[in-house]
Amino acid sequence: MNAKHEIIIRAAIAPISLKTLIQTTDYTAKAVYKAASELYKQKLIIKINRKDTTTIALSSRYAASKTAELYFTAFTHGIDPKIFDRKSFHQIWQCLNQYQQVNIKKCQGRTNYHYQTILRTFKTLQNTGLAKIVCEKPFIIHLTDHPVNHRLRELHQPEQQETITTTGYPVIKETYATPETIRRYLHNKYDKAHFHNISTSVPHQEFLEILHSTLNITPENVFINALHTSHGVEETCILFLKRGRLNMKKLLDISKEKDETNIVGCYLDIIHEFDAKLISQNIIDQFYHEKKNGKTKIWLKSEKQYGKEEWSRPYEKKWNLDIYVDIGAIRHTLRGEI
């Protein structure tokens, strides 16, 4: 472990003054100041100056948070964080993470590193308990369920999101993302975010961005999730249909898995009534064939306080639903240019 690792680990626990850091570490004052300066340039830490005291704190940025969690977890499990300093380590680890069981030859083809570099990294992973040998000849290893591997996955997880933007005023950019992607976003935009019950909004100069959490980022999953918000019913889902973003077979399959066939089918039925070009009768028939006839579901419970209109009665009977949807808003969006 070097001075940079120690500073990040200590800052992850609590802000610490440079004076205290120098007094309680084995590194020289020069090494501590140099390491702190480099970490500050990398935006992993911030400096708080008060009178004659400079305090080091962890940056609010996502990369800083995840790097600190990685170093801290490794340190508490007896693993020297210096292994993470090599770029080759991360690329070889990602190859293992993607392909599960990997031999050196396959890893060479995926990373372009020399045999000895890959072998050395494999041995490091094995010796630290991050990987275990599957076969000696050829030498094949795979990653274990070690907590450090979980931290590495979080650090390297790509952003996963599906975004759709509505026109009008205000322009609304709705982003459906994985929990980790939302966490990444909030770390980097923490000073602008507004927190609501189950979503987050971030006002920009030209538009309002709304973040929704979902585990499965596909247009079909996002469409189904959006059907449970008034804005989703009245605008977002119509945009998905108008822009041809949906695979109807996938939508039906996922609707069945999530027990959402009645709601999705009813919505498509309503859209078909106003614009038959967007949804064919054949699609509606397929959903109707899979509808559930058990307990009546409430659709859009958040709007129940506003009551319901007579138009919904035939749809409620047909799809076994208790509906609180604003049909006028749907009609308005369908007629508009969005």
VENLIN-V278928 format. One line per field, one symbol per residue. burial: 1 if it has 9 or more other C-alpha atoms within 8 Angstrom, else 0. A space follows every 50 residues. Layout:
BEGIN
burial->???
END
This chain:
BEGIN
burial->00111111111100111100110000000011001100110011111000 00111111111101111111111110000011000000111100110000 11110011001000101110110011001111110000111111000111 11011000001101110000111111111111111111010010000011 11100011111111001011111111111101111111111000010001 11011100011111110110110011011100110011001000000111 00110001000100110011111110000110110000
END
